Amino acid sequence: MNGTRRINTGFKTGLAFSILLIAMGLAGCSTSGSGSGIPLPPTAPRTVAESQSDRDHAKLVAAFGGEVRAPSAHQLLNDIITRLVQASDRPSETFQVTILNSPVVNAFALPSGRIYVTRGLLALANDTSEIAAVLSHEIAHVTLRHASQRNELQARSSLITRVTENVLNNAAEAAVVRDQSRMTLASFSRSQELEADQAGVKVLARAGFDPFGAPRLLTALGRSANSSDTGRTSGGDIGSSHPATSERISQAVQAARRANAPGIGEADRARYLATIDGLAYGDDPVDGVVRGRTFIHARLGVAFVAPVGFTLENTSQAVLGASADGGRRLLFDAAETPNGQSLEEVLRSTWKDTIEPGSMETSTINGLPVATALSRGKEWHFRLSAVRIGTTTYRLIVAAKVGSGDLDGMFRQMLASVRHVQPDEARSVQPLHLKIVTAQNGETSETLAARMPASERPLERFILLNGLDRSGPLKAGESYKIVGD
């Protein structure tokens, strides 16, 4: 998307971020001051590799919206890592863990021994053994030296770059390239992921944790990836670059059975839930938030509403949206515009394909100057717009496959929702947090989910967060996670 700049909107996922991970020699996988952990000896001299590691660390932290300052959570993760490393075949290895400020369900490691866990993943786990399973898996990637085997991924990053550059601009080509690159990455990492799973479960059991925490967490990951409620935050990375979750679960269960009998090993659900009580959940309002079909960016002072049936994804480059069948898509981003450049010129300079002659129009919507245009491709049609709020120009692009519906009506309805957010409304946008509550006699998933009015599809979210079956009863006196202000 030449001529555009990042809207700085929050979640750091998708293909653009994949390039960053590949370039840095990512050793781990997707399952989101400096990170605390087992420190390097203070007298150790700094090397070129360590300096590069620090630069890579800074890039990752910045790309994921910063680091979460949660001392109790850091302490728990450090305690877990200490036990895991001591139980591993390489007890002299050193690791540092950082909690990333992202709602994405994600964890990965760099060859340097830096491990990253997103707050989105912390929210999904339900006990200490489950998060220990993630850390053990990532430690295995490092100790098995998987990063050194992934060098060829660098050469493939050009494919992913092409996908990023062609979002909505050439949808058919982008889809083909995306599928090809994902298949290549998946086939390359398949054996490594399964190997790290097996090694991770062994170390998990040796360290005294419940080895069945691994298949439980993998089950939660599978549900998260398949959930329409969380699809925008998972970004597809798990499914695109790793073996099928069902296969990983099956093999993890077998490994857990070989390691220990069910019920043997520490899970420590109480400590874990107490640790994540109050943890920020979902999008950070500083970087824009998605609330159902509404996107609102308090700092930039802009908001819009997506059409019915769309799911929004708040990425580092733009807000993306798509209908369930993929036949309709949208993009909302900020354009880098020279002083004095008209809105018509913005559309002409930032759109690569042909704009239909005579389709360019200017108008005012919600008191904001707007330019709109039409572009027709062989399989997709596009409605383009540039909207100016203060000194910032935003692009709204809506695409539809030929014959898939009323593109013009959908576009105009959405464009009419773009508005300037006033300071009072901006201040009212507050982050969501996890809350740990105790179920009382007679309480059900429905009654606890009803205490989550700020969440989209609260019952589905409650079931997913707590790893429950929809028909399963709650246990009186048991602690559960809900989401609130």
N, C-alpha and C positions, 0 to 999 in steps of 0.2 A: 504494500500500500504506500507507494511513493508519495511524498509530500505530507504524510501524516506523522503525528507524534503520539506517544503513548498518553492515554487519558489518565494513567496512574490510578487505576480503578480498584485495585485490591488483589483478588485471587491471582496467584501466579502459577498458571497451569498451561496445558495444551502444548501445541507443537513448537511455538516460539521458545518456551522454557525448556523443552526437550533438547533443543540445540545447545543451550547453556550447559545442561547436565552432561551431554555427550562430549562437548569440548573440554570439560573438566575431568573426564575419565571416571564417570560415575561407577562406583562399585556396588551399589545397592539397588533398591527397587522401589516402586510405588506400591504402597499397600493401600504428608505436607509436612552491657559489656560483652564479652566473648562468651561462648558456651562454656558451662562448667563441666567438670568431669575429672577423670584421673589425670592429673597434670603431668606434663613432661618435666624431667629433672630441671630445676632452675639453673643449673650450671651448664646445661647442654648448649653448645655453640649453635647459633642459627646458621642454617644452610640455605642454599638456593631453593632446594625443594621445600623447606619450611616456609620460606618467604612466598613461594608460589601457592602453598597451601593456605596461607593467610589471605592472599588475594582471592583465591577460589572461595574461601569461607565468606569473605565480605560480599562477593557477588551473589552467592546463594542467599545469604541473609537479606540483602537488599531486594533480591528478586521475589522473595517470599514475604515481603512486607515488614521485615524486622524480626527481632527476637522477643519471645514472650518472657517477661520477668516473673517467674513463678518459683520462688525458692524451694517450697516444699515439693513441688513436682520435680525440679532439678535434683533435689536430694534423693528422692525415690529412684529416679532413673540412674543416678550415680551409684547408689547402693546395689541396684540390680546388675549394672555393668561390672562392678567389682566382683560380685559373686560369679557371674558368667565367665569372666576372663580367667579367674582362678580355677574354674572347672574345665577350661578349654585346653587344647593341646599346645597352645602358645600363651602361657600365663605371663610372659614378659611383655606382651603387646600392650600399648597404651591407647586409650580411646577418650575422646571428648564428645559430649552430647549437647546439642542445641535444640531448643524447642522453637519452632518457627511459627510466626504469626499468620497462619493460613488455615482456612476451614477445610482445605483439601485433605482427604484421607491419604497420607503419604509418609513414607520413611525411606531413607537411603543413606549410604555411607560413601565417603571418599577414601581413596587409597591411603591417605595420611592417617586414617583412624578417626576422623571426625564423623560422627553419626548425627543425623538430623531426623527429628520426629515433629510432625505438625500437630498443632492443638486439635485439628480435625481428627487425627488418629487417636489421640488421647481421649477424646470424647467418645469414640466408638468402642474402645476397649472397656471391659467390665471388671477386670480384676488384675492383680499384679502379675500373675502367670501369663496372661494374654499379652501385656505390654512387654514382658520379659521375652516372650516368644519372638516378637518383632525385633528386639535388640539382639537376641541370639542369632537370628537369621542374618542381620546386617553385619554382625561381628564375623559370622562365617564367610560372608562375601569377602571381607578384608583378609582374613587369615588364609582363605583358599586362593588368594591372589587373583580373583576374578577380574579385577580392573585391568590388569596387564593383558588379559585375553580379549579385551573389548576395543582394541585400538582401531579395528576396521570400522567401527561405528562412526568415527570422525569423517571418513570418506562418504558416508551415507547421509551426513547432515544436510548436504545440498538438496536432497529430496525433500526433507522436512522444511527447509527454507522455502522451497518453491510452494509448498502447501500454504505456509503462512502468508506468503506474498500474494497468493491467489484466492484468499478467503473472499468468497462472493464475487470476485471479479471474473473468474472462469471456473464456475462451480463444478462442471463436469470433469475438467482436467484435474482440478484440485482433489476431487473425490478419488480418482484413479491413482494419483500419486500418493495420497494419504494411505490408501489401502495397501499399495505395494510396499511402502516404507514400513507400515506396521507389521506386515507379514514377514518382512526381512528381519526386523528387530526381534519379533517373537521367536522365529526359528533359531536366531543366534543365541538368545538368552535362555531358552527352554531348559537345557541340561543344567545350566548354572543355577537357575532358580530351584530346581528340584534337588540339586546337590546341597545348596544352602539350607533348604528346608530340612533335609535329613540330618545334616551336621548340626543345625540349630536345635532340633528336638533332642538330640543326644546330649548336648551341652546343657540344655534346659533341665533335663532330668538329673544330670550329674550335680547341678548347682542346687538341687533340692526343690525346684519349682514343679508344679503340676505340668507334665508334658502335654496333657490334653488341652492346655491353654492354646497351643499352636493351631490345632484344627478348629477350636472354637473361634479364634480370631479370624482365621481364613474364611469360616462360614459367615462371619459378620462382614468381612470384606466383600464376599460374593453378593450378599444381600444389598450392601451399600452401592455396589457398582450397578446392580440391576434395578435399584430404586429410582423411580421417576422423581422422587423428592430430593434425592441427593446427586442425581446424574450430572448436574451442572458443576458440582464440585469435585467429582471424581475424574472428570476430564477424559475418561476412557483409557488412561495410561495403564491401569492394571491389566485390562483385557488385551490391550494392543501390544504389550511387550512382555507378557508372561504367560506361562501355561494356563490352561483353563483352571479356574478356581476349584471346580469339582475334582479334577485330577489331583491337585495339590492337597485338598482336604483328605481324599482317600489315602494318599501316601503318607500324609502327616499322622493320620489315625493309626496306620500300621506301624509307623516308627514309634509313636507314643506307646502302643501296646507292647512293643519289644522293650521299651525303656522302663515301663512301670505299669502297674495295674491301675485302673480307674480309681480315683479318690485318694491316691497316694501322691504326696507332693504338695507344696504350698501354693495356694491360690490367693489368699489374703485379700478378699474382696472389700472388706471393711476399710482397710488402710488405703486401698487404691481409690475408692469412691470418696473418702474423706479428703484425699489429696487433690482431686480434680473438682471438688465442690467450689463453685464460684468462677471456674475457668470460662473465659470468653468463648462464645459459640457463634458460628456463622461468620458472615462478612463483617469486616471492621468498618464502622461508619466513616472513619477518616478517609477511607479509600472507596467509598460508595457501597451501598448495600442493595441486595435484591430481596424484596418482600413480595412473594408470589409473582405476579406479572409486572410489578412496579420496580423500577430502578431509581434510586435517589442518591445523589452525591452531594452531601451537605457542604463540603469544603468548596467544591467548584460551583455549587448553586444551580444544579440542573437535575431534572427528573423527567421520566417518561413512563408510559404504560404500554406493554407489549400486547399484541392481539390475543384473544382467547385461544387456548390450546398451545401457546408457546411456552417453552422453558428457557429461562435466561441463564447465561453464564458470564460472570464478571471476571474477565481476564486482565492481565497486565497491559495488554495492547488495546483492548476494546471490550465493549459489552456485546456478546454474541447471543443470538436466539434462534430457535428452530421449532417448527411444529413437530408433533410426534412422528409423522411419516417422513419428515425430512424434506417435504416438497415445498416448504416455505421457510425462508431464513431472513435474519436481519443482522445488521451491524451498526453499532453506534460508537463513534470515536471522535477524537479531537484532531483537527487539521492544523498543521504548521502553515501559517499564512503570513506573507510579507505585509508590512504596513500599507494600507490603502488598497489591498487586493479585494476586488468585489466578490460577492458570493458566487456569481456566475463563473468567474475565473477560477475560484476554488474548485468547483465541480469539474471544469474542463481540465485543470492541471493535475487533479488527483485521481481521475478516472481514466483508465488506460483504453477501454473500448470506445466505440463510436457512440456519441450521444445523438439521438434522433433529431434531425433538423426540425426546427420549429417547436420543440418540446420544452425548451427552457422558459421558465416563468419565474417572476418574483412576486412576493406578496408579504403580508404580515400575519403572523399567527401568535396569539396570546401576547401581542405587543412586541414580538420579536421579528426582525427581518429574516426572510427565508427565500432561498432559491431552490427550484425543483426542476428535474429533468427526467427523461426516459431513455433507457438503453435496452436494445433487444438483441439477444443472442439466439443461437439455433435451438437450444433446449431451455434456456432460462431468460426471463425478462426481469429488468431491474428498474425500480423507481429510486431516484437519487435526490437527496436534499442536503443543503448546507444551511445551518441555523446559527446566527450570531447572538451570543449572550455576553454583554460587556465587550471585552477585548478578545474573547475566545470564540472560535468558530468550530462547530460540531457538525459531523456528517451523520446522517441517518440514511442507511441504504436497506431497502427491502427487496427481496428476491423471491420469485416464484417460478416453479417449473411451468413450461407452457401448458396451458389447459388445466392448471391445478386450482383455479379459482379467481376471484375478483382482486387482482393485485392492486389496482388503482384505489378501490374502496378501502382495502386493508391499510394501504400506505397512508392515505389521507386521514383515516381515523387515528393511526398511530402518531402521525406528524402533529395532529391537533392536540395530542397529549403532552408534547414537549413543552416544558415551561421553566421559568426561572424560579428557583427555590428561595423564598425570603428568609432572612436571618432567624426569625422566631421558629419557623418550621425546621430549619437546619439544626437548631439547638435541640429540638425535640426528638431527633433521630438518635436513639440510644442503642448501645450494643446489647446483644442477648448474652445470657450466661447460663451455664449448667447449674442446676440446683439439685441437691440430694435430699430426697424426702423419704419418709417411712410410711409404708402402706399400713392402713388401719383395717380392722375387721370389715369385710364386705366390700372393700375397694377393689376396683377393676382397672384394666388398662384404659377403658373409656373414661372413668372418673379422674384418673391421674392425667390423662391426655387433655382433659377439659381444662386443666390448670395451665395450659400452654397456649393461650389465645394469640400470642405474637407469632406463632409458628405456622407455616403452611402445612396443611394436612397433618394436624397434631397427632392423631392416633397412629398413623404410619410411622411418623418420626419417633414417637415414644417406643413403639415396638422395636424399631431398628436400633435405637440407642441402647436399649436394654437387652438385646439379644433374645427376644421373646417370640414364642409362637402366638399367632393371633388369637387362638382359642385357649391358650394356656392361662390358668388362674394366677393371681398374684398371691404372694405369701405375706400374711399379716406379720408386721415387725421387720420385714425385709426392706432394705434400702433400694431406691430406684432413682434414675436420672430423669429430670424434666428440664425444659428450657423456659426461661423467663427473662424479664428485664433485669 
